[in-house]
Amino acid sequence: MFSGSIVGRLGKDPELRQTTAGPLCSFTVATDHGFGEKKRTTWTKCVVFGKQAENASKWLFKGGRVACSGDVYLDEWTGREGDKRVTLTMDVRSWENLDRKPEDAPPSRGQRRAEDIEPPWPDDEEIPY
């Protein structure tokens, strides 16, 4: 196992699930190498744990840029047809969202837009002075 860093775009929205050890968030990051006809894309499965997992599920989104650092390893498994498969996986220690979520994007799980939240103070017309 070795440590590394990647910068790329999320292939789909992060998936948050609860485990016996606490929250776990997983997402895939596409990193491009080269250019023109020699351009290729490497996909890395990223796994985040704990409070960082909850934050990642709220702030990261499909197509958004992210920087991740952590331990990288090859995860070997058997496909449906019995073929041997390998996935590049990173146990993320730290991540940084490099893009803002678009204003017109639907709220993520459990999030509400600022304009949908009632302010804790009254309107100007309701103030008696």
Salt bridges, closest charged atoms under 4 A:
GLU15 OE2 - LYS12 NZ 3.13
ASP32 OD2 - LYS39 NZ 3.61
GLU54 OE1 - LYS51 NZ 3.63
ASP71 OD1 - ARG93 NH1 2.97
GLU76 OE1 - LYS84 NZ 3.45
ASP83 OD2 - ARG85 NH1 3.88
ASP99 OD2 - ARG9 NH1 3.37
ASP99 OD1 - ARG65 NE 3.28
